[in-house]
Amino acid sequence: MSPRQLITITVASITFILLTSCRQSNIDGVIIGNTLFENQDYPTNKRFCNIINRTLEKDQQALIELTEFSCGGAAGCYDLGYVLTQVINRIGEQEFIKLINGLTEKQKNEIKGISKNPTKLSINFVS
């Protein structure tokens, strides 16, 4: 293999790694706040991006996963609340209500119970 081919392969490999391994702070217009974003490693960020995308597609399980996502407390949980607010804004309140209404009582109670864990987002629903 010639030095030129080796350099070309190396540059292509590095470019591929950089393009596919970068974390995202903006998922289809939903912005992840700095504190929450900076505390995520690559696999956590990819999982979080997947959860956000699925929630935007009105996936009830993704909504549960989003509200249960570990935010690390304090500003990270504020950032998670901001993400949820953006998702609600994108899908609309009526669609969000449909998602919530489609949950079992146990799932609703699990979402309501998040406030008992300080590292989770706190959401309270009015019946």
C-alpha positions as CSV (number, residue, x, y, z in Angstrom):
1,M,0.0,0.0,0.0
2,S,1.4,3.4,-1.0
3,P,1.8,6.2,1.5
4,R,-0.8,8.2,-0.3
5,Q,-3.4,5.4,-0.1
6,L,-2.6,5.0,3.6
7,I,-3.1,8.7,4.2
8,T,-6.4,8.6,2.2
9,I,-7.7,5.6,4.2
10,T,-6.6,7.2,7.5
11,V,-8.3,10.6,6.7
12,A,-11.5,8.8,5.5
13,S,-11.6,6.7,8.7
14,I,-11.1,9.6,11.0
15,T,-13.8,11.6,9.1
16,F,-16.2,8.7,9.4
17,I,-15.6,8.3,13.1
18,L,-16.0,12.0,13.8
19,L,-19.2,12.2,11.8
20,T,-20.8,9.2,13.3
21,S,-19.7,9.5,16.9
22,C,-20.5,13.1,17.7
23,R,-23.1,13.7,20.3
24,Q,-26.1,15.8,19.4
25,S,-27.5,18.8,21.3
26,N,-30.3,19.4,18.8
27,I,-32.7,16.6,17.8
28,D,-35.0,17.6,15.0
29,G,-35.4,21.1,16.5
30,V,-35.5,19.9,20.1
31,I,-32.6,21.5,22.0
32,I,-30.9,19.7,24.9
33,G,-29.8,22.2,27.5
34,N,-26.0,22.5,28.2
35,T,-26.0,20.9,31.6
36,L,-27.9,17.8,30.5
37,F,-26.0,17.6,27.3
38,E,-22.5,18.0,28.8
39,N,-23.1,15.2,31.3
40,Q,-24.0,12.6,28.6
41,D,-21.5,10.3,27.1
42,Y,-22.0,9.1,23.5
43,P,-24.1,6.0,24.2
44,T,-26.4,8.0,26.6
45,N,-26.8,10.8,24.1
46,K,-27.7,8.4,21.3
47,R,-30.3,6.7,23.6
48,F,-31.7,10.1,24.6
49,C,-31.9,11.2,20.9
50,N,-33.8,8.0,20.1
51,I,-36.2,8.6,23.0
52,I,-36.9,12.2,21.9
53,N,-37.4,11.1,18.3
54,R,-39.8,8.3,19.3
55,T,-41.7,10.7,21.6
56,L,-42.1,13.1,18.7
57,E,-43.6,10.2,16.8
58,K,-46.1,9.9,19.6
59,D,-44.7,6.7,21.1
60,Q,-46.2,6.3,24.6
61,Q,-43.4,4.1,25.9
62,A,-40.9,6.7,24.7
63,L,-42.8,9.4,26.7
64,I,-42.4,7.2,29.8
65,E,-38.7,6.7,29.1
66,L,-38.3,10.5,28.5
67,T,-39.8,11.4,31.9
68,E,-37.8,8.6,33.6
69,F,-34.5,9.7,31.9
70,S,-31.8,10.4,34.5
71,C,-31.1,14.1,34.5
72,G,-28.5,14.2,37.3
73,G,-30.5,16.7,39.4
74,A,-30.6,20.5,39.6
75,A,-30.0,22.2,36.2
76,G,-29.9,18.9,34.3
77,C,-33.5,18.2,35.4
78,Y,-34.4,21.8,34.4
79,D,-33.0,21.0,30.9
80,L,-35.0,17.7,30.8
81,G,-38.1,19.7,31.6
82,Y,-37.2,22.1,28.8
83,V,-36.9,19.1,26.4
84,L,-40.3,17.8,27.4
85,T,-41.8,21.3,27.0
86,Q,-40.4,21.4,23.5
87,V,-41.8,18.0,22.7
88,I,-45.2,18.9,24.0
89,N,-45.1,22.1,21.9
90,R,-44.1,20.1,18.8
91,I,-46.7,17.4,19.1
92,G,-49.4,19.7,20.5
93,E,-51.2,19.6,23.8
94,Q,-54.1,17.5,22.5
95,E,-51.7,14.8,21.2
96,F,-49.9,14.9,24.5
97,I,-53.1,14.5,26.4
98,K,-54.0,11.5,24.1
99,L,-50.6,10.0,25.0
100,I,-51.2,10.4,28.7
101,N,-54.8,9.2,28.5
102,G,-53.6,6.1,26.7
103,L,-51.4,5.1,29.7
104,T,-52.5,2.7,32.3
105,E,-53.1,4.0,35.8
106,K,-49.9,2.3,36.9
107,Q,-47.9,4.2,34.2
108,K,-49.5,7.5,35.1
109,N,-48.7,6.8,38.8
110,E,-45.1,6.1,37.9
111,I,-44.9,9.4,36.0
112,K,-46.5,11.2,38.9
113,G,-44.1,9.5,41.3
114,I,-41.0,10.8,39.6
115,S,-40.9,13.7,42.0
116,K,-39.9,11.3,44.8
117,N,-36.5,10.8,43.1
118,P,-34.5,14.1,43.0
119,T,-32.5,12.9,39.9
120,K,-35.7,12.5,37.8
121,L,-38.0,15.0,36.2
122,S,-41.0,15.9,38.3
123,I,-44.3,16.0,36.4
124,N,-47.8,16.2,38.0
125,F,-50.9,15.6,36.0
126,V,-54.3,16.9,36.8
127,S,-57.0,14.3,36.2
